């Protein structure tokens, strides 16, 4: 397991990371989300040893991460770094050879991986002739070809169409199922919500929420309800113990201070008009994200 504890990093007088702590567990996909400048890329670079931290620890299975450990990592940077004049298969084979594989083994691994990523028909093409989405797939292959135990991926779904997102998501899920620890950042919250097992939300260099996706959803839905009725639900704004989150005529999402308040709202809604539905709401990742960073 990859563990970060108390990671701090400052540039001049500005603290880019402030006591960042979270875990990336084997066999699980951990989504790392935050706005531009929140600290995601800085955190990833510190994990990889590309950037020095000012304080804190990065450990793997309880021991400080060493250069030898990092050879077992796979990294996909946000700034892509493939050689444009190299052929796709040649490039991925070359990277596998750098990790010590024989030419035959490297070729077999690279070919199988590129086919898995949907690039089987482009093996002999120069990287620069690929579409941006296919270059993205090739970049992912570069991070995976040596079968890393830890995967650190910075915006792996950027520029991919929905079908390509599904292909890449399936590949990452399989690597997690095989036991890898996978940390990936993304601005596509719907993809993160669908794919991740665990979630880390960072803003202003501080972790605002971290844990299992379903546990975080349950935590943030404990007192949130959705009401759909035929009448106008504007009266909810004046109801004691109620905070309206979203409203549109007969549709409302609101938080309550207690279950008694929720039942009081239901009784009044019934007297106001036909109630189509009234139920606890499970928030989306986008809703949780907005809530914890405000």
BAPASE-344517 format. One line per field, with one value per residue: x negated, y, z of N, C-alpha, C, O in turn. Coordinates in steps of 0.1 Angstrom, whole numbers. Layout:
nx [X / ...]
ny [Y / ...]
nz [Z / ...]
cax [X / ...]
cay [Y / ...]
caz [Z / ...]
cx [X / ...]
cy [Y / ...]
cz [Z / ...]
ox [X / ...]
oy [Y / ...]
oz [Z / ...]
REM end
This chain:
nx [-8 / -5 / -14 / -7 / -18 / -13 / -24 / -40 / -46 / -61 / -63 / -83 / -66 / -42 / -21 / -19 / -12 / 4 / 0 / 8 / 24 / 31 / 42 / 32 / 46 / 38 / 52 / 73 / 89 / 81 / 95 / 84 / 92 / 97 / 96 / 80 / 47 / 49 / 32 / 28 / 10 / -15 / -15 / -16 / -41 / -58 / -53 / -66 / -92 / -102 / -99 / -110 / -98 / -89 / -82 / -70 / -60 / -64 / -55 / -58 / -42 / -48 / -75 / -100 / -98 / -119 / -144 / -146 / -121 / -105 / -110 / -92 / -69 / -44 / -41 / -21 / -24 / -9 / -18 / -25 / -49 / -59 / -80 / -77 / -85 / -90 / -78 / -47 / -46 / -74 / -82 / -69 / -80 / -107 / -106 / -99 / -122 / -140 / -132 / -143 / -134 / -137 / -142 / -123 / -104 / -96 / -85 / -63 / -48 / -43 / -29 / -6 / 5 / 10 / 29 / 49 / 56 / 68 / 52 / 42 / 42 / 25 / -1 / -25 / -25 / -38 / -41 / -34 / -15 / 8 / 42 / 51 / 64 / 57 / 29 / 30 / 38 / 15 / -3 / 6 / 1 / -26 / -30 / -22 / -35 / -56 / -43 / -36 / -35 / -24 / -4 / -5 / 14 / 19 / 45 / 56 / 78 / 81 / 90 / 101 / 126 / 160 / 162 / 135 / 128 / 142 / 127 / 101 / 108 / 116 / 91 / 76 / 92 / 88 / 61 / 61 / 76 / 58 / 41 / 27 / 19 / 37 / 37 / 53 / 58 / 84 / 105 / 130 / 156 / 178 / 167 / 148 / 165 / 178 / 158 / 139 / 128 / 120 / 117 / 101 / 103 / 90 / 82 / 69 / 44 / 49 / 62 / 96 / 115 / 115 / 116 / 135 / 155 / 183 / 187 / 182 / 203 / 225 / 220 / 224 / 250 / 267 / 286 / 300 / 326 / 349 / 376 / 404 / 432 / 466 / 473 / 461 / 430 / 419 / 423 / 406 / 383 / 389 / 392 / 385 / 353 / 346 / 326 / 325 / 311 / 313 / 337 / 367 / 396 / 419 / 400 / 374 / 343 / 331 / 315 / 318 / 320 / 327 / 343 / 369 / 375 / 375 / 397 / 417 / 416 / 425 / 452 / 463 / 459 / 476 / 501 / 500 / 502 / 502 / 478 / 452 / 428 / 407 / 377 / 346 / 316 / 289 / 259 / 242 / 208 / 200 / 216 / 208 / 181 / 184 / 196 / 176 / 154 / 163]
ny [-12 / 22 / 50 / 83 / 108 / 137 / 155 / 183 / 212 / 241 / 270 / 296 / 320 / 308 / 281 / 251 / 225 / 213 / 195 / 170 / 139 / 106 / 73 / 49 / 21 / -14 / -32 / -15 / 14 / 46 / 77 / 110 / 142 / 176 / 212 / 233 / 239 / 229 / 211 / 185 / 175 / 183 / 167 / 141 / 142 / 144 / 119 / 103 / 111 / 131 / 156 / 174 / 171 / 193 / 185 / 155 / 121 / 95 / 63 / 28 / -1 / 3 / 11 / 37 / 50 / 40 / 46 / 21 / 10 / 28 / 20 / 1 / 15 / 29 / 57 / 83 / 113 / 146 / 163 / 152 / 127 / 113 / 100 / 116 / 107 / 80 / 47 / 33 / 7 / 1 / 21 / 15 / -10 / -3 / 12 / -8 / -24 / -8 / -12 / -37 / -59 / -87 / -85 / -101 / -106 / -80 / -72 / -89 / -82 / -55 / -56 / -70 / -53 / -29 / -38 / -44 / -19 / -10 / -3 / -20 / -20 / 1 / -3 / 0 / 26 / 60 / 78 / 105 / 106 / 97 / 103 / 127 / 114 / 87 / 89 / 94 / 69 / 54 / 66 / 58 / 31 / 32 / 37 / 14 / -9 / -23 / -37 / -24 / -22 / -1 / 25 / 57 / 81 / 110 / 128 / 107 / 103 / 125 / 141 / 118 / 101 / 90 / 61 / 54 / 61 / 42 / 19 / 24 / 27 / 1 / -13 / -2 / -10 / -37 / -39 / -31 / -51 / -71 / -66 / -42 / -9 / 19 / 53 / 80 / 111 / 133 / 156 / 149 / 143 / 126 / 103 / 96 / 90 / 68 / 50 / 49 / 33 / 43 / 77 / 109 / 142 / 173 / 207 / 239 / 229 / 213 / 183 / 177 / 158 / 122 / 88 / 57 / 55 / 49 / 51 / 79 / 90 / 81 / 94 / 120 / 121 / 117 / 134 / 145 / 152 / 145 / 160 / 156 / 171 / 180 / 206 / 240 / 241 / 261 / 270 / 256 / 270 / 286 / 268 / 257 / 244 / 234 / 234 / 246 / 231 / 228 / 239 / 240 / 249 / 225 / 207 / 199 / 198 / 192 / 199 / 186 / 192 / 171 / 139 / 142 / 167 / 161 / 144 / 162 / 179 / 162 / 157 / 182 / 186 / 168 / 179 / 201 / 194 / 169 / 144 / 132 / 119 / 112 / 111 / 100 / 114 / 103 / 118 / 131 / 128 / 153 / 170 / 164 / 172 / 200 / 207 / 200 / 217 / 242]
nz [0 / -8 / 10 / 21 / 43 / 59 / 39 / 28 / 9 / -3 / -23 / -24 / -6 / -7 / 1 / -15 / -10 / 19 / 46 / 35 / 34 / 26 / 15 / -10 / -21 / -27 / -54 / -58 / -73 / -71 / -71 / -78 / -72 / -80 / -84 / -109 / -101 / -75 / -64 / -72 / -93 / -82 / -59 / -71 / -84 / -62 / -50 / -70 / -67 / -83 / -76 / -47 / -14 / 13 / 39 / 56 / 47 / 23 / 19 / 10 / 16 / 42 / 44 / 36 / 3 / -22 / -48 / -62 / -56 / -71 / -96 / -100 / -104 / -125 / -145 / -158 / -171 / -171 / -190 / -221 / -233 / -255 / -282 / -313 / -338 / -337 / -343 / -332 / -319 / -318 / -301 / -276 / -271 / -269 / -244 / -227 / -229 / -216 / -190 / -186 / -199 / -222 / -258 / -272 / -252 / -245 / -269 / -272 / -249 / -254 / -278 / -271 / -251 / -265 / -284 / -266 / -258 / -281 / -302 / -321 / -349 / -355 / -351 / -366 / -373 / -372 / -342 / -343 / -363 / -352 / -339 / -314 / -293 / -297 / -294 / -267 / -257 / -265 / -248 / -223 / -226 / -225 / -198 / -187 / -197 / -184 / -164 / -138 / -102 / -89 / -101 / -113 / -126 / -145 / -154 / -173 / -190 / -205 / -235 / -247 / -265 / -257 / -262 / -262 / -236 / -222 / -230 / -219 / -192 / -187 / -190 / -169 / -147 / -149 / -143 / -116 / -106 / -109 / -88 / -86 / -73 / -79 / -87 / -100 / -116 / -125 / -143 / -151 / -136 / -136 / -148 / -129 / -107 / -116 / -119 / -98 / -67 / -43 / -31 / -33 / -24 / -31 / -24 / -26 / -18 / 4 / 17 / 15 / 17 / 20 / 13 / 10 / -19 / -17 / 10 / 14 / -1 / 14 / 38 / 31 / 24 / 44 / 56 / 35 / 12 / -15 / -31 / -51 / -64 / -73 / -67 / -59 / -44 / -29 / -4 / 12 / 18 / 40 / 60 / 92 / 103 / 78 / 49 / 17 / -12 / -39 / -63 / -81 / -89 / -84 / -77 / -54 / -37 / -5 / 27 / 60 / 95 / 112 / 115 / 123 / 112 / 85 / 83 / 90 / 68 / 48 / 56 / 54 / 27 / 16 / 23 / 7 / -19 / -47 / -41 / -58 / -54 / -26 / -10 / 5 / -8 / -28 / -31 / -61 / -72 / -81 / -66 / -40 / -42 / -47 / -22 / -2 / -8 / -5]
cax [0 / -12 / -8 / -12 / -15 / -18 / -32 / -40 / -55 / -59 / -71 / -84 / -57 / -29 / -21 / -12 / -6 / 4 / 3 / 16 / 23 / 41 / 36 / 36 / 46 / 37 / 64 / 83 / 87 / 83 / 97 / 78 / 99 / 95 / 96 / 67 / 39 / 53 / 21 / 28 / -2 / -26 / -15 / -20 / -55 / -65 / -53 / -75 / -105 / -105 / -99 / -113 / -88 / -95 / -80 / -61 / -66 / -58 / -59 / -52 / -41 / -53 / -89 / -101 / -99 / -133 / -145 / -143 / -107 / -99 / -111 / -79 / -58 / -41 / -37 / -17 / -24 / 1 / -25 / -28 / -63 / -63 / -88 / -68 / -90 / -91 / -66 / -40 / -51 / -88 / -83 / -66 / -91 / -119 / -104 / -99 / -136 / -146 / -129 / -151 / -128 / -143 / -135 / -111 / -94 / -92 / -76 / -51 / -41 / -39 / -19 / 7 / 11 / 15 / 41 / 59 / 60 / 74 / 42 / 36 / 40 / 16 / -15 / -36 / -24 / -46 / -33 / -29 / -4 / 20 / 50 / 47 / 69 / 48 / 16 / 32 / 38 / 1 / -10 / 11 / -6 / -40 / -30 / -17 / -41 / -64 / -35 / -39 / -27 / -18 / -2 / -2 / 18 / 23 / 55 / 55 / 89 / 81 / 90 / 107 / 141 / 167 / 158 / 121 / 128 / 146 / 116 / 91 / 113 / 115 / 77 / 72 / 99 / 82 / 48 / 64 / 81 / 46 / 34 / 20 / 25 / 39 / 41 / 55 / 65 / 93 / 116 / 142 / 161 / 187 / 159 / 142 / 175 / 182 / 146 / 131 / 133 / 117 / 117 / 94 / 107 / 80 / 85 / 60 / 33 / 53 / 72 / 108 / 123 / 108 / 122 / 142 / 165 / 196 / 188 / 183 / 217 / 234 / 218 / 229 / 264 / 274 / 297 / 304 / 338 / 354 / 391 / 411 / 446 / 473 / 474 / 449 / 424 / 412 / 425 / 395 / 373 / 392 / 394 / 374 / 345 / 344 / 317 / 327 / 299 / 317 / 351 / 373 / 410 / 423 / 388 / 365 / 334 / 329 / 309 / 326 / 313 / 331 / 353 / 382 / 377 / 378 / 411 / 426 / 417 / 433 / 466 / 468 / 459 / 489 / 512 / 498 / 505 / 498 / 464 / 448 / 418 / 400 / 367 / 332 / 309 / 275 / 253 / 232 / 194 / 199 / 222 / 199 / 170 / 188 / 199 / 164 / 144 / 168]
cay [0 / 35 / 59 / 97 / 114 / 151 / 160 / 197 / 218 / 255 / 278 / 309 / 322 / 301 / 267 / 244 / 214 / 215 / 183 / 161 / 125 / 96 / 60 / 43 / 7 / -23 / -38 / -5 / 26 / 58 / 90 / 122 / 153 / 190 / 222 / 236 / 245 / 224 / 204 / 171 / 172 / 184 / 155 / 130 / 144 / 141 / 104 / 98 / 116 / 141 / 169 / 172 / 176 / 200 / 177 / 144 / 108 / 86 / 49 / 17 / -12 / 7 / 16 / 48 / 47 / 41 / 46 / 8 / 9 / 36 / 12 / -7 / 24 / 34 / 71 / 90 / 127 / 154 / 167 / 139 / 127 / 102 / 105 / 116 / 101 / 66 / 39 / 30 / -6 / 3 / 30 / 8 / -20 / 4 / 15 / -21 / -28 / 1 / -19 / -49 / -71 / -91 / -80 / -109 / -104 / -67 / -71 / -96 / -74 / -42 / -59 / -74 / -42 / -20 / -44 / -43 / -5 / -6 / 3 / -31 / -17 / 12 / -6 / 4 / 40 / 69 / 84 / 118 / 105 / 93 / 113 / 130 / 103 / 75 / 92 / 92 / 55 / 50 / 71 / 49 / 19 / 35 / 36 / 0 / -20 / -31 / -43 / -18 / -25 / 12 / 33 / 71 / 86 / 124 / 130 / 97 / 103 / 138 / 140 / 106 / 100 / 80 / 47 / 53 / 62 / 28 / 10 / 27 / 24 / -14 / -17 / 2 / -19 / -50 / -38 / -31 / -65 / -80 / -62 / -29 / 3 / 29 / 66 / 88 / 124 / 136 / 167 / 143 / 137 / 114 / 91 / 92 / 84 / 55 / 41 / 47 / 26 / 53 / 91 / 120 / 155 / 183 / 221 / 248 / 222 / 205 / 172 / 181 / 145 / 110 / 75 / 48 / 63 / 47 / 57 / 93 / 93 / 78 / 104 / 133 / 120 / 113 / 143 / 152 / 146 / 150 / 161 / 159 / 173 / 188 / 220 / 248 / 238 / 273 / 271 / 249 / 280 / 291 / 257 / 256 / 232 / 230 / 242 / 242 / 230 / 229 / 242 / 243 / 247 / 214 / 199 / 205 / 190 / 200 / 192 / 187 / 190 / 159 / 131 / 148 / 178 / 155 / 139 / 174 / 184 / 153 / 159 / 195 / 185 / 160 / 188 / 212 / 189 / 156 / 141 / 121 / 111 / 118 / 100 / 104 / 115 / 100 / 129 / 128 / 132 / 167 / 176 / 162 / 181 / 214 / 208 / 200 / 227 / 256]
caz [0 / -9 / 21 / 22 / 56 / 63 / 28 / 27 / -2 / -5 / -33 / -18 / 6 / -10 / 4 / -25 / -3 / 34 / 54 / 26 / 38 / 21 / 11 / -23 / -17 / -38 / -59 / -58 / -81 / -62 / -79 / -72 / -79 / -75 / -94 / -114 / -91 / -62 / -58 / -77 / -100 / -73 / -51 / -79 / -86 / -50 / -49 / -79 / -65 / -93 / -68 / -33 / -4 / 25 / 51 / 54 / 43 / 13 / 21 / 3 / 25 / 55 / 43 / 27 / -11 / -27 / -63 / -67 / -56 / -81 / -109 / -100 / -106 / -138 / -144 / -170 / -168 / -178 / -202 / -228 / -237 / -265 / -293 / -324 / -351 / -335 / -346 / -319 / -313 / -316 / -289 / -264 / -269 / -264 / -230 / -220 / -228 / -205 / -177 / -184 / -206 / -235 / -270 / -275 / -242 / -246 / -281 / -269 / -239 / -260 / -288 / -264 / -244 / -275 / -289 / -255 / -258 / -293 / -312 / -328 / -363 / -357 / -345 / -375 / -376 / -364 / -331 / -347 / -372 / -345 / -334 / -300 / -285 / -299 / -287 / -253 / -255 / -265 / -236 / -213 / -228 / -220 / -183 / -182 / -204 / -175 / -154 / -126 / -90 / -85 / -112 / -111 / -139 / -144 / -164 / -183 / -198 / -213 / -250 / -251 / -267 / -247 / -264 / -257 / -221 / -217 / -232 / -210 / -179 / -186 / -188 / -155 / -138 / -149 / -136 / -102 / -102 / -108 / -76 / -87 / -66 / -90 / -84 / -112 / -115 / -137 / -141 / -156 / -123 / -139 / -150 / -116 / -99 / -121 / -120 / -86 / -54 / -33 / -36 / -25 / -29 / -27 / -27 / -20 / -12 / 15 / 14 / 21 / 19 / 15 / 18 / 0 / -26 / -12 / 24 / 13 / -6 / 25 / 48 / 26 / 20 / 57 / 59 / 22 / 6 / -28 / -31 / -64 / -62 / -83 / -62 / -58 / -31 / -25 / 11 / 19 / 22 / 53 / 69 / 102 / 102 / 64 / 40 / 3 / -20 / -53 / -63 / -94 / -89 / -76 / -75 / -45 / -29 / 7 / 39 / 72 / 108 / 119 / 108 / 126 / 102 / 72 / 84 / 90 / 55 / 41 / 60 / 48 / 12 / 12 / 24 / -3 / -33 / -49 / -39 / -67 / -47 / -14 / -6 / 7 / -21 / -28 / -39 / -71 / -69 / -83 / -55 / -28 / -45 / -44 / -8 / 6 / -11 / -2]
cx [-9 / -5 / -15 / -8 / -21 / -27 / -29 / -50 / -51 / -68 / -71 / -75 / -44 / -31 / -13 / -5 / -7 / 9 / 12 / 13 / 34 / 34 / 41 / 35 / 45 / 50 / 76 / 79 / 91 / 84 / 92 / 83 / 97 / 94 / 82 / 59 / 41 / 42 / 20 / 14 / -14 / -27 / -20 / -35 / -63 / -65 / -64 / -90 / -110 / -107 / -101 / -102 / -96 / -93 / -70 / -68 / -58 / -64 / -52 / -53 / -49 / -68 / -90 / -104 / -113 / -133 / -142 / -128 / -100 / -101 / -99 / -67 / -56 / -35 / -32 / -15 / -13 / -5 / -30 / -42 / -67 / -72 / -80 / -72 / -91 / -77 / -60 / -46 / -66 / -90 / -80 / -75 / -103 / -118 / -104 / -114 / -143 / -143 / -135 / -145 / -136 / -135 / -122 / -100 / -88 / -82 / -63 / -42 / -35 / -28 / -5 / 13 / 17 / 28 / 52 / 64 / 66 / 65 / 36 / 34 / 30 / 2 / -26 / -35 / -33 / -36 / -26 / -17 / 9 / 29 / 46 / 52 / 61 / 34 / 18 / 32 / 23 / -6 / -6 / 3 / -21 / -41 / -28 / -26 / -50 / -57 / -38 / -30 / -19 / -16 / 2 / 1 / 24 / 32 / 54 / 67 / 91 / 81 / 96 / 122 / 147 / 163 / 143 / 120 / 132 / 134 / 105 / 95 / 112 / 101 / 73 / 79 / 93 / 68 / 50 / 68 / 69 / 37 / 27 / 27 / 25 / 44 / 42 / 63 / 74 / 102 / 129 / 149 / 171 / 179 / 153 / 153 / 178 / 170 / 140 / 137 / 131 / 116 / 109 / 98 / 97 / 84 / 75 / 48 / 36 / 63 / 85 / 117 / 115 / 115 / 128 / 153 / 179 / 198 / 190 / 197 / 227 / 232 / 224 / 244 / 273 / 286 / 302 / 316 / 342 / 370 / 395 / 426 / 453 / 474 / 461 / 443 / 416 / 413 / 414 / 385 / 376 / 394 / 382 / 366 / 342 / 335 / 319 / 314 / 302 / 332 / 356 / 388 / 414 / 411 / 379 / 356 / 330 / 322 / 318 / 317 / 315 / 341 / 367 / 385 / 381 / 393 / 421 / 427 / 426 / 448 / 471 / 469 / 472 / 501 / 512 / 503 / 500 / 483 / 461 / 437 / 412 / 390 / 354 / 325 / 294 / 268 / 243 / 218 / 193 / 205 / 214 / 187 / 173 / 190 / 186 / 154 / 150 / 164]
cy [12 / 44 / 73 / 102 / 127 / 157 / 175 / 202 / 232 / 260 / 292 / 310 / 315 / 286 / 259 / 232 / 216 / 203 / 173 / 146 / 117 / 83 / 56 / 28 / -3 / -29 / -28 / 7 / 38 / 71 / 101 / 134 / 166 / 199 / 224 / 243 / 240 / 217 / 189 / 168 / 173 / 172 / 143 / 131 / 141 / 126 / 98 / 102 / 126 / 154 / 166 / 178 / 184 / 192 / 166 / 132 / 102 / 73 / 39 / 5 / -9 / 12 / 27 / 43 / 50 / 42 / 32 / 5 / 16 / 29 / 3 / 1 / 26 / 48 / 76 / 105 / 135 / 159 / 155 / 139 / 117 / 109 / 105 / 109 / 86 / 59 / 35 / 18 / -4 / 11 / 23 / -3 / -14 / 7 / 2 / -26 / -20 / -5 / -33 / -61 / -74 / -85 / -87 / -107 / -90 / -65 / -78 / -88 / -62 / -45 / -62 / -62 / -32 / -25 / -43 / -29 / 0 / 0 / -8 / -28 / -5 / 10 / -1 / 19 / 49 / 76 / 97 / 118 / 101 / 105 / 116 / 119 / 91 / 77 / 91 / 78 / 49 / 54 / 63 / 36 / 20 / 33 / 22 / -11 / -29 / -37 / -37 / -22 / -13 / 20 / 47 / 78 / 100 / 127 / 120 / 97 / 116 / 135 / 127 / 107 / 90 / 66 / 45 / 53 / 48 / 18 / 12 / 24 / 9 / -19 / -14 / -7 / -32 / -50 / -38 / -45 / -74 / -76 / -49 / -19 / 14 / 42 / 74 / 100 / 126 / 148 / 161 / 136 / 126 / 101 / 86 / 85 / 70 / 45 / 38 / 39 / 36 / 67 / 100 / 133 / 165 / 197 / 229 / 241 / 214 / 194 / 176 / 169 / 134 / 98 / 67 / 57 / 61 / 52 / 72 / 97 / 91 / 90 / 118 / 132 / 117 / 121 / 151 / 144 / 152 / 149 / 164 / 160 / 181 / 203 / 227 / 245 / 249 / 275 / 264 / 259 / 286 / 281 / 257 / 243 / 226 / 239 / 237 / 242 / 233 / 230 / 245 / 240 / 236 / 204 / 206 / 194 / 198 / 192 / 195 / 185 / 177 / 152 / 136 / 159 / 172 / 150 / 151 / 179 / 175 / 155 / 172 / 194 / 177 / 170 / 199 / 207 / 175 / 154 / 130 / 112 / 119 / 108 / 107 / 104 / 112 / 110 / 124 / 132 / 147 / 175 / 175 / 172 / 195 / 217 / 209 / 211 / 241 / 259]
cz [0 / 1 / 20 / 35 / 57 / 52 / 27 / 17 / -3 / -16 / -28 / -6 / 4 / -8 / -6 / -19 / 12 / 41 / 47 / 31 / 32 / 17 / -3 / -21 / -29 / -41 / -60 / -67 / -72 / -71 / -71 / -79 / -72 / -86 / -99 / -103 / -77 / -56 / -63 / -83 / -91 / -64 / -58 / -81 / -74 / -48 / -58 / -77 / -75 / -86 / -54 / -24 / 7 / 38 / 47 / 49 / 32 / 15 / 13 / 12 / 38 / 55 / 33 / 13 / -16 / -42 / -69 / -66 / -67 / -95 / -111 / -102 / -121 / -137 / -158 / -166 / -176 / -191 / -209 / -233 / -246 / -276 / -306 / -336 / -349 / -339 / -332 / -312 / -309 / -303 / -276 / -261 / -264 / -249 / -222 / -218 / -218 / -192 / -176 / -192 / -219 / -247 / -273 / -265 / -243 / -258 / -278 / -259 / -246 / -270 / -281 / -257 / -254 / -282 / -279 / -255 / -271 / -304 / -321 / -343 / -366 / -352 / -353 / -378 / -367 / -353 / -335 / -356 / -365 / -341 / -319 / -290 / -285 / -293 / -272 / -249 / -255 / -253 / -224 / -214 / -223 / -205 / -178 / -187 / -195 / -163 / -140 / -114 / -86 / -98 / -108 / -124 / -138 / -156 / -176 / -193 / -207 / -228 / -255 / -254 / -258 / -249 / -259 / -242 / -216 / -219 / -222 / -196 / -177 / -183 / -174 / -145 / -137 / -142 / -121 / -98 / -101 / -96 / -75 / -78 / -77 / -85 / -97 / -109 / -127 / -133 / -145 / -144 / -125 / -141 / -137 / -107 / -103 / -119 / -106 / -75 / -43 / -39 / -26 / -32 / -23 / -32 / -19 / -13 / 0 / 11 / 22 / 24 / 13 / 21 / 7 / -6 / -20 / 2 / 23 / 8 / 6 / 35 / 43 / 22 / 33 / 59 / 46 / 16 / -7 / -27 / -45 / -61 / -73 / -80 / -62 / -44 / -25 / -10 / 19 / 25 / 35 / 63 / 79 / 101 / 88 / 56 / 25 / -5 / -34 / -54 / -77 / -94 / -79 / -72 / -65 / -39 / -17 / 18 / 51 / 84 / 115 / 111 / 111 / 116 / 89 / 72 / 84 / 76 / 46 / 44 / 54 / 33 / 8 / 13 / 13 / -17 / -34 / -48 / -48 / -61 / -36 / -9 / -3 / -7 / -19 / -37 / -50 / -66 / -71 / -72 / -42 / -30 / -42 / -29 / 0 / 4 / -8 / 12]
ox [-19 / 7 / -27 / 3 / -34 / -36 / -18 / -61 / -40 / -79 / -62 / -76 / -35 / -39 / 0 / 6 / -17 / 21 / 22 / 2 / 46 / 21 / 52 / 23 / 50 / 59 / 87 / 68 / 102 / 74 / 95 / 79 / 95 / 92 / 72 / 64 / 36 / 41 / 11 / 8 / -23 / -37 / -28 / -42 / -74 / -75 / -70 / -99 / -122 / -114 / -96 / -97 / -108 / -101 / -64 / -80 / -45 / -76 / -41 / -64 / -56 / -73 / -82 / -111 / -118 / -123 / -136 / -123 / -91 / -93 / -96 / -56 / -66 / -27 / -39 / -6 / -9 / 2 / -39 / -48 / -79 / -71 / -76 / -64 / -93 / -67 / -68 / -50 / -70 / -99 / -88 / -78 / -109 / -127 / -109 / -118 / -152 / -151 / -132 / -150 / -142 / -124 / -112 / -89 / -76 / -72 / -53 / -30 / -23 / -18 / 5 / 25 / 28 / 37 / 64 / 76 / 69 / 70 / 25 / 24 / 28 / -5 / -36 / -43 / -36 / -24 / -15 / -10 / 20 / 23 / 39 / 45 / 59 / 28 / 9 / 26 / 20 / -15 / -14 / -1 / -26 / -51 / -31 / -25 / -52 / -63 / -41 / -18 / -9 / -26 / 11 / -8 / 34 / 27 / 53 / 65 / 100 / 72 / 96 / 129 / 140 / 161 / 141 / 112 / 126 / 132 / 100 / 87 / 109 / 99 / 66 / 73 / 92 / 65 / 43 / 64 / 69 / 27 / 21 / 39 / 15 / 55 / 32 / 72 / 71 / 107 / 139 / 146 / 171 / 183 / 152 / 150 / 181 / 173 / 135 / 149 / 139 / 114 / 110 / 96 / 96 / 89 / 74 / 43 / 27 / 72 / 85 / 126 / 108 / 119 / 127 / 160 / 186 / 209 / 197 / 203 / 236 / 242 / 229 / 250 / 285 / 296 / 306 / 315 / 338 / 375 / 390 / 432 / 446 / 475 / 450 / 450 / 407 / 404 / 412 / 378 / 367 / 398 / 371 / 372 / 338 / 337 / 316 / 307 / 294 / 339 / 349 / 392 / 413 / 414 / 376 / 360 / 327 / 323 / 324 / 307 / 307 / 347 / 376 / 397 / 390 / 400 / 432 / 438 / 434 / 456 / 482 / 478 / 478 / 510 / 522 / 507 / 495 / 475 / 465 / 437 / 411 / 394 / 351 / 327 / 288 / 270 / 237 / 218 / 187 / 200 / 212 / 183 / 165 / 186 / 185 / 146 / 142 / 168]
oy [13 / 46 / 73 / 101 / 129 / 165 / 180 / 197 / 236 / 256 / 299 / 302 / 315 / 279 / 261 / 228 / 220 / 200 / 169 / 142 / 121 / 83 / 60 / 22 / 0 / -32 / -32 / 10 / 39 / 74 / 103 / 137 / 166 / 195 / 219 / 252 / 245 / 216 / 182 / 158 / 165 / 167 / 136 / 120 / 135 / 120 / 88 / 97 / 130 / 163 / 156 / 189 / 182 / 194 / 166 / 132 / 103 / 70 / 42 / 0 / -18 / 16 / 28 / 34 / 61 / 39 / 31 / -1 / 11 / 33 / -1 / -3 / 25 / 51 / 74 / 108 / 130 / 161 / 148 / 150 / 112 / 121 / 94 / 104 / 79 / 65 / 33 / 19 / -8 / 8 / 23 / -6 / -20 / 5 / 3 / -31 / -26 / -3 / -40 / -72 / -65 / -81 / -82 / -106 / -89 / -59 / -72 / -86 / -58 / -38 / -57 / -60 / -26 / -17 / -40 / -26 / 11 / 6 / -6 / -34 / -2 / 19 / 3 / 24 / 45 / 78 / 100 / 127 / 101 / 116 / 108 / 115 / 84 / 68 / 86 / 74 / 41 / 47 / 60 / 30 / 11 / 29 / 19 / -22 / -41 / -42 / -45 / -26 / -14 / 22 / 49 / 79 / 102 / 128 / 124 / 91 / 118 / 128 / 126 / 114 / 82 / 58 / 34 / 46 / 43 / 10 / 2 / 18 / 4 / -28 / -22 / -11 / -39 / -59 / -44 / -49 / -84 / -82 / -46 / -19 / 17 / 43 / 75 / 101 / 121 / 149 / 168 / 124 / 117 / 91 / 74 / 75 / 62 / 33 / 27 / 39 / 36 / 68 / 99 / 134 / 166 / 198 / 228 / 246 / 208 / 197 / 177 / 169 / 135 / 98 / 71 / 64 / 71 / 57 / 78 / 107 / 99 / 94 / 125 / 142 / 114 / 116 / 162 / 132 / 164 / 139 / 174 / 150 / 187 / 211 / 220 / 247 / 247 / 281 / 267 / 257 / 291 / 284 / 256 / 232 / 215 / 252 / 226 / 252 / 239 / 224 / 253 / 228 / 238 / 194 / 218 / 183 / 210 / 179 / 206 / 178 / 173 / 157 / 135 / 161 / 178 / 152 / 150 / 183 / 180 / 155 / 172 / 199 / 181 / 168 / 205 / 215 / 169 / 162 / 118 / 100 / 132 / 97 / 118 / 96 / 116 / 110 / 113 / 140 / 154 / 185 / 185 / 178 / 202 / 227 / 218 / 214 / 250 / 270]
oz [7 / 1 / 20 / 39 / 56 / 55 / 26 / 16 / -5 / -18 / -29 / 4 / 12 / -13 / -6 / -24 / 17 / 41 / 52 / 31 / 33 / 17 / -8 / -20 / -40 / -33 / -62 / -68 / -67 / -78 / -59 / -90 / -60 / -98 / -94 / -96 / -67 / -43 / -58 / -79 / -92 / -62 / -53 / -81 / -75 / -43 / -53 / -83 / -74 / -91 / -48 / -27 / 9 / 47 / 37 / 47 / 32 / 14 / 8 / 15 / 43 / 65 / 24 / 10 / -14 / -48 / -79 / -76 / -73 / -104 / -122 / -102 / -129 / -129 / -168 / -159 / -186 / -201 / -204 / -236 / -245 / -279 / -310 / -344 / -359 / -337 / -323 / -301 / -298 / -295 / -267 / -249 / -254 / -241 / -210 / -208 / -211 / -182 / -167 / -190 / -225 / -245 / -276 / -269 / -241 / -257 / -282 / -261 / -244 / -270 / -285 / -258 / -252 / -285 / -282 / -252 / -273 / -313 / -326 / -349 / -377 / -350 / -347 / -386 / -355 / -357 / -332 / -358 / -371 / -339 / -313 / -281 / -275 / -288 / -265 / -239 / -247 / -248 / -215 / -204 / -217 / -200 / -167 / -182 / -197 / -154 / -131 / -117 / -79 / -105 / -100 / -132 / -130 / -167 / -187 / -204 / -214 / -232 / -267 / -246 / -252 / -239 / -253 / -236 / -206 / -210 / -216 / -188 / -166 / -175 / -167 / -135 / -127 / -135 / -113 / -87 / -94 / -93 / -65 / -77 / -83 / -79 / -105 / -101 / -138 / -122 / -143 / -142 / -117 / -137 / -134 / -101 / -95 / -117 / -103 / -73 / -33 / -51 / -14 / -44 / -11 / -43 / -7 / -2 / 6 / 3 / 34 / 33 / 3 / 33 / -5 / 1 / -17 / 6 / 31 / 13 / 7 / 41 / 52 / 17 / 31 / 64 / 48 / 15 / -10 / -24 / -51 / -57 / -81 / -88 / -64 / -34 / -17 / -3 / 31 / 35 / 42 / 75 / 75 / 99 / 87 / 57 / 22 / -5 / -41 / -47 / -84 / -97 / -67 / -66 / -66 / -36 / -18 / 18 / 52 / 84 / 123 / 102 / 102 / 111 / 82 / 62 / 78 / 72 / 38 / 35 / 48 / 27 / -3 / 5 / 9 / -25 / -25 / -54 / -46 / -63 / -36 / -4 / -8 / -15 / -9 / -49 / -48 / -56 / -63 / -68 / -35 / -20 / -35 / -24 / 9 / 12 / -8 / 17]
REM end
